[in-house]
Amino acid sequence: MLWFIIGMAIFFGVISSLLKRRSSAFQDPTAHERQIQEEERVKASSWFGGGQ
């Protein structure tokens, strides 16, 4: 019975860590995409604004 409880605690710990990792991995590409869009906007404004 004790092994069952320990096994369930380990199981739920692993599932929890996987869910946290997946949610953080899901948020990172969004932040990276926003950074790329901001860099492209700055390049475009300098290109169309003369830049020099």
Backbone atoms as SQL, in Angstrom:
CREATE TABLE atoms (id INTEGER PRIMARY KEY, chain TEXT, resi INTEGER, resn TEXT, atom TEXT, x REAL, y REAL, z REAL);
INSERT INTO atoms VALUES
  (1, 'A', 1, 'MET', 'N', 0.828, -1.199, 0.000),
  (2, 'A', 1, 'MET', 'CA', 0.000, 0.000, 0.000),
  (3, 'A', 1, 'MET', 'C', 0.868, 1.257, 0.000),
  (4, 'A', 2, 'LEU', 'N', 1.942, 1.237, 0.768),
  (5, 'A', 2, 'LEU', 'CA', 2.845, 2.385, 0.812),
  (6, 'A', 2, 'LEU', 'C', 3.494, 2.616, -0.550),
  (7, 'A', 3, 'TRP', 'N', 3.875, 1.533, -1.238),
  (8, 'A', 3, 'TRP', 'CA', 4.476, 1.671, -2.562),
  (9, 'A', 3, 'TRP', 'C', 3.492, 2.261, -3.559),
  (10, 'A', 4, 'PHE', 'N', 2.226, 1.923, -3.411),
  (11, 'A', 4, 'PHE', 'CA', 1.195, 2.477, -4.289),
  (12, 'A', 4, 'PHE', 'C', 1.096, 3.987, -4.111),
  (13, 'A', 5, 'ILE', 'N', 1.113, 4.446, -2.868),
  (14, 'A', 5, 'ILE', 'CA', 1.023, 5.887, -2.585),
  (15, 'A', 5, 'ILE', 'C', 2.261, 6.607, -3.120),
  (16, 'A', 6, 'ILE', 'N', 3.434, 6.034, -2.905),
  (17, 'A', 6, 'ILE', 'CA', 4.669, 6.644, -3.414),
  (18, 'A', 6, 'ILE', 'C', 4.647, 6.689, -4.943),
  (19, 'A', 7, 'GLY', 'N', 4.201, 5.619, -5.558),
  (20, 'A', 7, 'GLY', 'CA', 4.107, 5.567, -7.020),
  (21, 'A', 7, 'GLY', 'C', 3.148, 6.607, -7.567),
  (22, 'A', 8, 'MET', 'N', 2.012, 6.787, -6.913),
  (23, 'A', 8, 'MET', 'CA', 1.051, 7.796, -7.358),
  (24, 'A', 8, 'MET', 'C', 1.633, 9.201, -7.206),
  (25, 'A', 9, 'ALA', 'N', 2.367, 9.459, -6.126),
  (26, 'A', 9, 'ALA', 'CA', 2.979, 10.782, -5.927),
  (27, 'A', 9, 'ALA', 'C', 4.005, 11.061, -7.017),
  (28, 'A', 10, 'ILE', 'N', 4.822, 10.068, -7.350),
  (29, 'A', 10, 'ILE', 'CA', 5.807, 10.237, -8.421),
  (30, 'A', 10, 'ILE', 'C', 5.102, 10.447, -9.754),
  (31, 'A', 11, 'PHE', 'N', 4.064, 9.680, -10.012),
  (32, 'A', 11, 'PHE', 'CA', 3.321, 9.795, -11.269),
  (33, 'A', 11, 'PHE', 'C', 2.746, 11.195, -11.435),
  (34, 'A', 12, 'PHE', 'N', 2.082, 11.710, -10.416),
  (35, 'A', 12, 'PHE', 'CA', 1.489, 13.035, -10.526),
  (36, 'A', 12, 'PHE', 'C', 2.557, 14.129, -10.588),
  (37, 'A', 13, 'GLY', 'N', 3.692, 13.919, -9.953),
  (38, 'A', 13, 'GLY', 'CA', 4.794, 14.877, -10.058),
  (39, 'A', 13, 'GLY', 'C', 5.343, 14.956, -11.467),
  (40, 'A', 14, 'VAL', 'N', 5.494, 13.809, -12.103),
  (41, 'A', 14, 'VAL', 'CA', 5.984, 13.780, -13.488),
  (42, 'A', 14, 'VAL', 'C', 4.981, 14.440, -14.423),
  (43, 'A', 15, 'ILE', 'N', 3.706, 14.126, -14.269),
  (44, 'A', 15, 'ILE', 'CA', 2.672, 14.728, -15.115),
  (45, 'A', 15, 'ILE', 'C', 2.648, 16.243, -14.918),
  (46, 'A', 16, 'SER', 'N', 2.753, 16.694, -13.687),
  (47, 'A', 16, 'SER', 'CA', 2.746, 18.131, -13.411),
  (48, 'A', 16, 'SER', 'C', 3.935, 18.826, -14.063),
  (49, 'A', 17, 'SER', 'N', 5.118, 18.229, -13.974),
  (50, 'A', 17, 'SER', 'CA', 6.299, 18.854, -14.575),
  (51, 'A', 17, 'SER', 'C', 6.199, 18.876, -16.090),
  (52, 'A', 18, 'LEU', 'N', 5.629, 17.836, -16.682),
  (53, 'A', 18, 'LEU', 'CA', 5.450, 17.822, -18.136),
  (54, 'A', 18, 'LEU', 'C', 4.474, 18.903, -18.584),
  (55, 'A', 19, 'LEU', 'N', 3.407, 19.097, -17.838),
  (56, 'A', 19, 'LEU', 'CA', 2.439, 20.129, -18.189),
  (57, 'A', 19, 'LEU', 'C', 3.053, 21.521, -18.053),
  (58, 'A', 20, 'LYS', 'N', 3.844, 21.748, -17.021),
  (59, 'A', 20, 'LYS', 'CA', 4.492, 23.042, -16.847),
  (60, 'A', 20, 'LYS', 'C', 5.479, 23.302, -17.972),
  (61, 'A', 21, 'ARG', 'N', 6.235, 22.296, -18.364),
  (62, 'A', 21, 'ARG', 'CA', 7.216, 22.443, -19.433),
  (63, 'A', 21, 'ARG', 'C', 6.513, 22.726, -20.749),
  (64, 'A', 22, 'ARG', 'N', 5.404, 22.054, -21.017),
  (65, 'A', 22, 'ARG', 'CA', 4.679, 22.260, -22.261),
  (66, 'A', 22, 'ARG', 'C', 4.085, 23.664, -22.314),
  (67, 'A', 23, 'SER', 'N', 3.538, 24.152, -21.194),
  (68, 'A', 23, 'SER', 'CA', 2.935, 25.483, -21.201),
  (69, 'A', 23, 'SER', 'C', 4.007, 26.555, -21.356),
  (70, 'A', 24, 'SER', 'N', 5.181, 26.374, -20.746),
  (71, 'A', 24, 'SER', 'CA', 6.240, 27.377, -20.910),
  (72, 'A', 24, 'SER', 'C', 6.805, 27.318, -22.321),
  (73, 'A', 25, 'ALA', 'N', 6.894, 26.145, -22.899),
  (74, 'A', 25, 'ALA', 'CA', 7.365, 26.030, -24.274),
  (75, 'A', 25, 'ALA', 'C', 6.356, 26.638, -25.234),
  (76, 'A', 26, 'PHE', 'N', 5.105, 26.602, -24.865),
  (77, 'A', 26, 'PHE', 'CA', 4.080, 27.205, -25.721),
  (78, 'A', 26, 'PHE', 'C', 4.167, 28.724, -25.686),
  (79, 'A', 27, 'GLN', 'N', 4.544, 29.301, -24.557),
  (80, 'A', 27, 'GLN', 'CA', 4.610, 30.756, -24.442),
  (81, 'A', 27, 'GLN', 'C', 5.873, 31.327, -25.068),
  (82, 'A', 28, 'ASP', 'N', 6.971, 30.592, -25.049),
  (83, 'A', 28, 'ASP', 'CA', 8.232, 31.113, -25.560),
  (84, 'A', 28, 'ASP', 'C', 8.201, 31.449, -27.050),
  (85, 'A', 29, 'PRO', 'N', 7.659, 30.605, -27.938),
  (86, 'A', 29, 'PRO', 'CA', 7.630, 30.985, -29.351),
  (87, 'A', 29, 'PRO', 'C', 6.827, 32.257, -29.599),
  (88, 'A', 30, 'THR', 'N', 5.799, 32.497, -28.811),
  (89, 'A', 30, 'THR', 'CA', 5.010, 33.711, -28.972),
  (90, 'A', 30, 'THR', 'C', 5.862, 34.934, -28.653),
  (91, 'A', 31, 'ALA', 'N', 6.617, 34.874, -27.577),
  (92, 'A', 31, 'ALA', 'CA', 7.492, 35.989, -27.214),
  (93, 'A', 31, 'ALA', 'C', 8.577, 36.171, -28.259),
  (94, 'A', 32, 'HIS', 'N', 9.113, 35.070, -28.760),
  (95, 'A', 32, 'HIS', 'CA', 10.151, 35.143, -29.784),
  (96, 'A', 32, 'HIS', 'C', 9.589, 35.735, -31.075),
  (97, 'A', 33, 'GLU', 'N', 8.389, 35.336, -31.427),
  (98, 'A', 33, 'GLU', 'CA', 7.748, 35.874, -32.627),
  (99, 'A', 33, 'GLU', 'C', 7.510, 37.375, -32.490),
  (100, 'A', 34, 'ARG', 'N', 7.101, 37.827, -31.311),
  (101, 'A', 34, 'ARG', 'CA', 6.908, 39.270, -31.096),
  (102, 'A', 34, 'ARG', 'C', 8.222, 40.023, -31.238),
  (103, 'A', 35, 'GLN', 'N', 9.314, 39.441, -30.753),
  (104, 'A', 35, 'GLN', 'CA', 10.616, 40.088, -30.864),
  (105, 'A', 35, 'GLN', 'C', 11.022, 40.196, -32.331),
  (106, 'A', 36, 'ILE', 'N', 10.797, 39.152, -33.107),
  (107, 'A', 36, 'ILE', 'CA', 11.122, 39.186, -34.533),
  (108, 'A', 36, 'ILE', 'C', 10.294, 40.247, -35.244),
  (109, 'A', 37, 'GLN', 'N', 9.001, 40.325, -34.928),
  (110, 'A', 37, 'GLN', 'CA', 8.145, 41.326, -35.554),
  (111, 'A', 37, 'GLN', 'C', 8.604, 42.736, -35.199),
  (112, 'A', 38, 'GLU', 'N', 9.036, 42.952, -33.975),
  (113, 'A', 38, 'GLU', 'CA', 9.512, 44.272, -33.565),
  (114, 'A', 38, 'GLU', 'C', 10.785, 44.638, -34.327),
  (115, 'A', 39, 'GLU', 'N', 11.695, 43.672, -34.479),
  (116, 'A', 39, 'GLU', 'CA', 12.919, 43.939, -35.231),
  (117, 'A', 39, 'GLU', 'C', 12.603, 44.254, -36.686),
  (118, 'A', 40, 'GLU', 'N', 11.673, 43.524, -37.277),
  (119, 'A', 40, 'GLU', 'CA', 11.283, 43.793, -38.663),
  (120, 'A', 40, 'GLU', 'C', 10.634, 45.167, -38.796),
  (121, 'A', 41, 'ARG', 'N', 9.863, 45.568, -37.800),
  (122, 'A', 41, 'ARG', 'CA', 9.228, 46.887, -37.839),
  (123, 'A', 41, 'ARG', 'C', 10.280, 47.993, -37.788),
  (124, 'A', 42, 'VAL', 'N', 11.298, 47.805, -36.945),
  (125, 'A', 42, 'VAL', 'CA', 12.366, 48.803, -36.844),
  (126, 'A', 42, 'VAL', 'C', 13.133, 48.883, -38.156),
  (127, 'A', 43, 'LYS', 'N', 13.413, 47.729, -38.768),
  (128, 'A', 43, 'LYS', 'CA', 14.123, 47.728, -40.053),
  (129, 'A', 43, 'LYS', 'C', 13.297, 48.436, -41.119),
  (130, 'A', 44, 'ALA', 'N', 11.999, 48.139, -41.151),
  (131, 'A', 44, 'ALA', 'CA', 11.145, 48.751, -42.162),
  (132, 'A', 44, 'ALA', 'C', 11.038, 50.265, -41.960),
  (133, 'A', 45, 'SER', 'N', 10.942, 50.714, -40.718),
  (134, 'A', 45, 'SER', 'CA', 10.830, 52.152, -40.478),
  (135, 'A', 45, 'SER', 'C', 12.113, 52.862, -40.847),
  (136, 'A', 46, 'SER', 'N', 13.265, 52.226, -40.601),
  (137, 'A', 46, 'SER', 'CA', 14.525, 52.874, -40.980),
  (138, 'A', 46, 'SER', 'C', 14.688, 52.842, -42.499),
  (139, 'A', 47, 'TRP', 'N', 14.213, 51.777, -43.146),
  (140, 'A', 47, 'TRP', 'CA', 14.315, 51.675, -44.605),
  (141, 'A', 47, 'TRP', 'C', 13.442, 52.721, -45.284),
  (142, 'A', 48, 'PHE', 'N', 12.196, 52.825, -44.867),
  (143, 'A', 48, 'PHE', 'CA', 11.273, 53.744, -45.514),
  (144, 'A', 48, 'PHE', 'C', 11.460, 55.178, -45.023),
  (145, 'A', 49, 'GLY', 'N', 12.094, 55.359, -43.875),
  (146, 'A', 49, 'GLY', 'CA', 12.300, 56.698, -43.353),
  (147, 'A', 49, 'GLY', 'C', 13.613, 57.313, -43.777),
  (148, 'A', 50, 'GLY', 'N', 14.352, 56.643, -44.625),
  (149, 'A', 50, 'GLY', 'CA', 15.641, 57.167, -45.064),
  (150, 'A', 50, 'GLY', 'C', 16.795, 56.483, -44.368),
  (151, 'A', 51, 'GLY', 'N', 16.661, 56.235, -43.087),
  (152, 'A', 51, 'GLY', 'CA', 17.640, 55.455, -42.347),
  (153, 'A', 51, 'GLY', 'C', 18.943, 56.161, -42.043),
  (154, 'A', 52, 'GLN', 'N', 19.253, 57.273, -42.735),
  (155, 'A', 52, 'GLN', 'CA', 20.557, 57.901, -42.504),
  (156, 'A', 52, 'GLN', 'C', 20.382, 59.299, -42.023);
